Amino acid sequence: MTKYIYRNFLIVLAVDVFLVAFCWYFAHLLRFNFDIPPNTAAVMSHILPVVLLVKIITFYLFDLYKGMWRYTGIDDVINIIKASGVASLSLVALMVFTHRFEGLSRATFIIDWIVTLFFIAGYRVGIRVFFWFSVKDRASRMSSLGLFAFGNGKKHGVKKLLVLGAGDCGEKIFREIRDNPSLRYGVVGFLDDDRKKVGKQLHGVPVLGTTHELRRIAESVRADEALLAIPSASAAQMRALVERCKKSGIPFKTVPGMGELIDGKVTIRAIREVAYRDLLGREVVRLDEDRIGGYLKDSRVMVTGGGGSIGSELCRQICRFHPRSLVLYENAESPLYEIDIELKEVFPGISIVPVLGDIRNQSQLDKAFSAHRPQVVFHAAAYKHVPMMEIHPWKAVMNNILGTRNVIDISSRYGVSRFVLVSTDKAVRPTNVMGASKRVAELLTQNQNGWGLSRTKYITVRFGNVVGSVGSVVPLFKKQIEKGGPVTVTHPEVTRYFMTIPEACQLILQAGAMGEGGEIFILDMGTPVKIVDMARDLIRLSGFEPDVDIEIVFIGLRPGEKLYEELITEGEGVVPTTHEKIMVLRGKTCDQALLNGAVQTLSGLAQEQNETGIKAKLVQIVEDYQPAP
């Protein structure tokens, strides 16, 4: 491989030497109408070695010999313009200093710069054109140009693709397909609802019409698949596009919303099936990246529950801000292994440290903090399944309350600068043990700053359900649909707030940057969604009709469940912040000594697995807690 690279370097260098010499000679020919005076020819020949040396060294310093010329792009051409300009200016300066331009024409240097630019750039572009035409799979190339868009059926296994969206995303997808014939796709046309684009071409492929004409156009070009390449589409736009794709009868996929694209790059690998989260809306979350980077960049960060739905996405988003190290503290072995492997592959420059540990074990926490000294802690570890915690309330106490207290205490002891608790809307006027336990965790976190117990900034972020998290209704509904139904909904009026996991995690990071200690940040969850409407959407998304192909059955509320969830309890004054999707409130505090005593009592009751005693004590601590019968 090294010999191959070295050989290619020598070939390109030799061609450049020839082209530079030719351009120097040709510039003089043009300047003197192809009749160079003898004295000028002598000076021209005398200076040629200097011209070669200056230009080749300048080209080398501008990395013109490090590019892969089969992938020449605009950036490479701009680099060639810069290198040629600097080389010509250097030559002019050198000639003024050594020859004072005696026997030389000033116009020659300008012509030489233009001619050099044309030939050097043209040579690189020619290499790309050569490799493009030497691609073995001509059928794939032809399809990417739309040359058999109106032909009969597939050729050589290449699928005809209609791209919905003739913007930046669609253009990037097209180029990747065009440059990688092994993908076995050929773009036969674009569709876009901007009528100004209809009839125009993108890299030689026509914009055939609007998405309203999808069915007709798909039939006329015999498209095999459609791709929704509009990552900024709103919920209403996505629903309309999905409906048109279904009516057209061809398979369709989508490019994820920008929130899911961690590095912001659209690639073929990112393409996936349309999911319910796409129907919630794809507004790009506005982040104050400088402020977030201010506390994450080059910091030692720990995420408890790093293998969970929220925890793992938090880790991905944190890595975008280049922390010095990221400690994944997780009690479940397999999820920890998976997120560890993923992050090390995607972010090789960051020290990723997996720690298999339990927040309920103070000794394990102490060893982890002592070894890694985190400066920022995101506490996402929690039991969250309402019915399970109703059956095992002692587990909620041990994990959600005592575990949180352990992480709070250890963070204070090791001088953590910022602690962010991930909480839930179920902590507001709770009717279940899980919600009550999270409210106690909130009180423990708030009181650290409210009573001046620590210099650590303790911050709480409270939000509703996240689509696709482990244990949420979406995975359950999908499994039921795959089995042919019925889809079980607890109550026709049950309503919940929903947010995508990436959006929730981005707002957690933003709230963490805004907190000064003691606040509860509330994320704007948008419009609440009826669970039965969600079930119908998922059934239709799977290609079935609700109550015709797949039955919806109401089974009644589960223990501890409410019809409606809330984000703010009575008496909590909510105030808007500088971020349109984040509000802040100074929640109620309580006597720290009494709270510590009550938590200690809960600990004893949890050891005894005393369900009645636990619920009674939670009622005393959380004044709004009303256990469901």
N, C-alpha and C positions, 0 to 999 in steps of 0.2 A: 504493500500500500504506500509506504514511504517513497519507494522508487517511482511509483506511478505519479504521485504528487510532484516529486522533484522533476520528472520528465515533462509533465505538463507545464510546470513553472518555466523550464528552460525554453519550451516551444513558444509560450506566450511572450517571454522576454525577447527571444530572437525575432519574432514577428514585430514586436514593438520597436526594436532597434531599427529594423528595416523600414517600418512605417515612418518613424521620426526622421530618418535620413531622407526618405523619399519626400516627405512633407516639406522639409527644409529646402530641398532642391526645387520642388514643384512651386513653392511660394515665390522663389526667385523667377521661375519661368513666367508665372502670372504677372509678377510686378514689371518685368521687362518685355512683355509681349512675346515670350518664347525666344528672345534673343538676348542672352545674358552677356554683358560686356566682359572682356577678358580679365580686367583688373578686379571686377566684382566677383567673377568666378573663382579667382585665386583666393580672395578673402573668404568667400563662402566655404571653399574646401578647407581652408586653414582653420576656420572656426567650428566646422562640423563636429570634431571630437568633443569640444566643449558643450555644444548643443546636446549631443547624445548623453553625455555624462550628467548634465544638469537635469534634463527631462526624465531620464530613467531613475535617477535618485529621487526626484520629486514624486514620480509615480509610485515608487516603492514606499516612500514615507506616507503617502495618502492611501496605502493598502490596496493599490490597484492589482496587486498580485496575490491577494488573499481571497478574492471573490470566486464564487462558483458561477462561471460565465454562462453555463447552460440555464441559469435562473436570473439572468440580467434583468434589472428593473429600473424604475425611475430613480431610486436612491443611488444606484451605481452610476447612472448617467450624470447625475448632479455631482457625484464625487469626481468623475472624469473632468467635468467642466472646471471644478475647483483646482484640480491638479494641473490641468493645462494652463489655466490662468496664472497660477503661482509660478509655474515653470517659465512661462513667457516673461512675466515681470522680473523674475530672477535673472533671466538672460539679458533683458534690457538694462537692468542695473549693472550687471557685470560688464556689458559692452561699453556703457558710459564710463565706467571706472577704468577699464583697460585700453579701450580704443577711441574713446570719445566719439564713437559712431563714424570714424573716418573710414571711407570706402564702403559704408553700409547704408542701406535704405531703411528709414524708419517704418515705412509702409510694409516692408517685408515681414517684420515681426508680427504685425497685426494679421497679415494674410496667413503667416505660418501658424499662429494660434488657432485661427478658424479652420484651416485645413487639417491641423493635427487633431483638433477636437472632432472633426467630421470622421476622419479615418480611424482613430483610436476607439471612439464610441461605436462607429459603424462595425468595426471588427468584432467587438464584444457582442453587439446585438446580432451580428451574423452568426456567431457561435450558438446563441440561443435559438435562432431560426433553424440552424442546421440540426440541432438536437431535437427540436420540435418535429421537424419533417422526417427524422430518422426513427421516430417511434415505431415500433414494430406493429402495434395494434392500430392499423389505419382505420378500421371500422369505428373504434372508440373516438379517434380524432375527428372523423367525419361527423359522428353523432354530436360531438361537442360543438361543432360548427352549424349544426342543424341541417346538414346537407341531405339527410334522408328523413327529414321531419315528416314528410307527407308520403313516405314510402309504405311498403306493405309489411307490417309486423316487425319483430325484432331481428337484428342481424348480429351474428356471432355472440349471442348472449348479452348484448348491451341493452340496458334498460333505458327507455326514453323517459326523461324527467321534465316535468313542467315546474318551473320555479315561480312561486307566488311572492312577488316582491322584487322589483327591479332597482333596488337601492344598494347601499354599500354591502349589506349582508349577502344579498343575492349575487352581487358581483364577486365577492370573495369565495363563495361556494363554487361559482362557475369556474373561476381560475384554478381552484384546487382540483376539480373534476377534470378540467382540460389538461392540467399538467401531470395528472396521475392516472394513466389509462387502466391501471389494475383495479380501479374502483368500479369498472364495468357500468358506468353511467354515461349517458349522453344528454345534455340539455338541449331540448328541441324548441324551447321558447320560454319567455317570461310573461307573467301577467301582473298588471299593476293598476290600482284604482286611480292613479294620477293620469288623467287622459292626455296630458301633455307628453307622456312617455310612449303612449300607444303609437305603433307604427315606426318607432325608432329602433335602433339596434344597440345591443350591449356586447362588445367584442364579436360582432358579426352575427349575433343571435337576435332575432326580432322580438320585440314586445308585442305579442299577438292580440292583446285585448285586456279587458278588466277581469277581475275575479268573478264578477257577475256572469261572465260568459264561459266560466270554467267547463261546464258540462259539454257545451258545443265544441269548444276548442280542443278539449281532451279527446273527444271522438274524432275530430278532423285530423289531428296529428297522431292519433293512436298512442297516446301517452300511457306508460305503464305505472307511473307513480307521480305524486305531487309533493312538493316540499314547501312548507310555510316558512319563508325566510324573512320574517318581520319580527325581530326580537323585541321591538318596542310596542307591539300591538296591544291595545286595551282589551279588557275583558269582553266588551261588546263586539269588537272587531274579531277577536279569536273565535267567539261563538258563531259569528256569521261565516267566517272562513271554514270552520269545521263543518258547519251545516252544508255549505256549497260543495265541499269535498265529498261528503257522504252522498249527496245527491248525484254527483258525477259518477259514483261507483268505482273510483280508482283508489288504491291504497294511498295514504298520506302520512307524512311525518312532519316534524317541526324542528326549528332551531330554538334552543332554550332562550328564555329571557335573559337580559344582560346581568341580572342578579345572580344567575346560575353560572355565568361564565367568569370563573374566578380570575383568570388573567385577562379577561376582556376580549379574547381572541375567538373569532368564529372559525370553526374547522369542521370537516366532515365527521370527525369523531364525536363532536358534540351533538350531532343530529340524533333525535330519539322519537319515540312514539308520542303523540299528543296525550298529555295527562290532565287530570282535573285541575291541577294548580295553574295550568295555562288559562283556564276559564275564569280564574279569580281576578285576572288583571296582571299587566306586566310593566307597571310604572317603575322606572329606574329610581332606586332610592338615592337621594342626594346626600352625599356624605362629606363632612368636613375632614378630608383626608389628612390635612396638615395637623389638625387637632388630635385625631386618632393616632397618627404616626408619632405625635409628640410623646405619648405615653406607652406606645408599643414598640417603636423602632429601637433596636439594639437593647431591648429589655428582656429580662428573664420572666417568662409568662408560664403560668400553670392553669390548666383547665381540669376541674374535677368532673367526672362523668364524661371524659373525653371521647368515649366510644359510642355515646348515645346519639340520638337524632340531632338534638340541638348542640350537644357538646362537640360532635365531630365536625359539624358545619362551622361552629365557632372557630375550631382549630384551622380549618381551611381559610376562613376569612382573616384570621389573625396573621397567618403566614404571608398574606399579601403585603403586610406592613413591616416585614423583615425583622422580627424579633431576634435577639441573640440566641435564645433557646426557647423551646416550647416543651413543657412537661405534660404528658398525657396521663392523668391519674384516673384509673378506671378499675372497677371491681370485676368486670366481665372479661374473660380472657380473649375470646374470639373477636369481639368488636375492637378491642384494644389492638390486637394483632393486625387487623384489617386497616384501621386508620393509620397505624404506624407505618405500614408498608406503603400506603398511598401517599402520605405526606413526604416520606423520604424520597419517593420517586419524583413527585411533582416539584418539591422544594429542596433540592439537594444542598443548597447553600445554608440551610438552617439546621441547627442542632435539635433534632427531635428525640425526646427521651420518654420512652414508655415506662410507666410505673404501674405494676399490678398491685393495687392497694385498696383498702376499705376505709372510708371516711369515719366509720364507727370505731376504728382502731387507732387510738391516740399515738401508740408507739410507731405504727407504720407511717402515720402522717409526719411525726417528728423526724423520722429518718429521711423521708422524702424532702422535707423543707430544709433540713440540715445539709443534705447533699447538694441540693440544686438552688437554694436561696432565691425563690421566686420574688419578683418585685410587683407583679400584677397577678391577681387570682380571680378567675371566673368560676364561680361555684354553680355548676349545672347538674351535679349529681343529686338525684332525688327519685323516690318512688312516686309514680304519678297516676297509676290506674285506680280510678275511684272505686269500682266494685272490689278489687283485691284488698285495698286498704280498709274497706268497711269490714271485710272478713278477718283481716289481720291488722287491727289498729296499732298493736305494739310495734309492728314493723315500720309504720309511718312515724311513730315516736322515735324509734332508734335511728332511723336513717334521716328523715327529713328534719327532725328537731335536734337530737343529740349529735348527729353527724355534722349538721350545720354549725352547731355550737363548737364542736371540735375544730372545724376549719377556721371559724372566726378567731378562736383563742390562739391557735397556732400561727395564724396570719399576723395577729397583733404581737406575739412574742418574737417573731422573726422580722418585724419591721416592714411588712408588705406595705407598699405605698398606696395601693388601690385594690379594693375587694368588691366584686360585683356579684350580687345574688340574682340568679335567674328564678323569678317567681311566676305566679299564674293568676289568672282572673278568678280561679276557684277559691282563692284566699279571701275574696270579697263576699261578705255575708255568707259564709260557708254553711252548707247543709250536709257536708261529708267530712270524714276524718282526714282525708288527703288535703282538702282545702284548709281545714283548721290547722293542720300541722304546718302547712306552708305559711299561714298567717303568723304562727308563733316564730317561724324562721325569720319572717320579715321583722317582727318586733325585736328579736335578738340582734339582727343586723343594724336596725335603726338606732337602737339604744346605745350602741358603741360610740357614736358621735354625739347623740343627744345628751349623754351624761358625761361626755369628755373622757371616756375610758381608754381611748387609743388615739394615736396620731395617724393611724391608717384611715383612709377615706372609704367608708362603708356605704355602698350604693345598692339599691334594689331596682330591678327592672321587671315590671309586671305586664304580661300580655296573655292573649287567649290561645286558642288551638292553632297548631301548625299543620298544614296539609302534608301528609305523607310520613309523619313521625310514627315511630313504632307504637302500635296500640291505638292509633287514631282510626276513625271510622272508614277512611278511604281504603286502606289495605283490606279491611274486613269486607267492605262492600264488593271490592274487586274479586276476592276469593269466592264470595257468594254468587256473583255474576258468572264466574268461570264454571261453577258447578250447576248453572242453570237456574239459580234462585232457590227459594225466595230471598229477597233482600229484606233484612229485618231492621226496622226503625222503631225506636222506643215510643215515640209519640208524634202525632201529626203536627203539633205546634212547637216541638223542641227546636230551639234556635241557638246557634253558636257563632262566635267571631272566629274568622280564619285568616291566616297569613301564611305565606310560603316560608319554608325554613331559611333560605338565604336572606330574605328580606328581614325576618325576625332577628337573625344573627348580626346583620349589618347595623340594625338599629340598637342592638345591645351594645355593640362596640361604640356607637355614637353616644349613647347615653352614658357609657362609662367614661367617655372623654369630658362630658359636660358636668358630671357630678362633683360636688365639693364635700360630700359626706352627709349622711342622714336623709337623703331624698329617696322618694319612690318615683321612678319614672314610669309613665304609662305610655305604651305604644298605641298609636292610632290604628285600630284594627279595621277601620272602614265600616262597611255595612254588614250587619249580621246576616247569616245565611240559614235558612231552614234546612234541617237535615234531610227532610223528605225531598226537597228540591235538589239537594246535592245527590241523593240516590238516583233521582230521575236523570240528572245530567250524566252521571257515570254509566247508567244503563244505555243511554243514547250514544255516548261516546264509544261504547263497546259494540255498537252496531245493532242494538235491540230496541224494542219499544216497551216502555214501562207499562205494567199491568196488562200487556198483550203477550209479549215473549217472556218477560221476567216479572214475577209478581212481587209487590211490596206489601209486607206484613208488619203491622204494628204490635209490639210485644209488651208495651208498658215501660215506664221509667224504672231504671235499675236503682238499687239502694244508694241513697245519697245524691242522686242526680236532681238537677233543677231544670225547669223548662227554659229559663233564660239565664245567661251568665252576665255578670257586671264587671266593670273594671275599676269602679270607684265606689267606696262605701260612704254612708252618710257622715258628715262632719269632716271629711277630708277635702280641704280646699285645693282644687286643681288649678294650675296656672300654665298658660302656654309658654313654650320655650322658643329659642331662635330657630328650631327645626320644626317644620310644619307637621311632622308625623310623631313628634314626641311632646308629651305634657309632663309636668312635674307636680308633685304634691308633697307637702310635709305631713305625713301621716301621724296618727296618734301614737304617743309614746306611753310608757307605763313605768311604774317604780321598778328599778333594776333589781333591787334586793328581793322584792316580791316575785318578780319574774324568774329569777334564779332559783328561788325556793320552789316555785311551782314546777319548773322544769325538772328539778331534782326529784320531786314527788312523782312526776310522770315517768322518770327513769326507773324508779322502783316498781311502779305499776306495769311498765313494759316488761321488766324482768319476770314479773309474775304472770304476764299475759292476761291481765285483768281488763277485759274489754269494757265492762260497765264503769269501772273506776277511771279508765283513760278518758272516756267520753265525758264523764262528769267533770273531770279536772279541766278538760279542754273548754268546756262551757264556762268555767270560772275565769280562764285566761282570756279567751276570745269572746268578748261580750256579744258579738253578732252571730256566734255559732249556734245554730238550731238543728240538732241532729234529726235527720229524717227518720220517721218511724220504720 
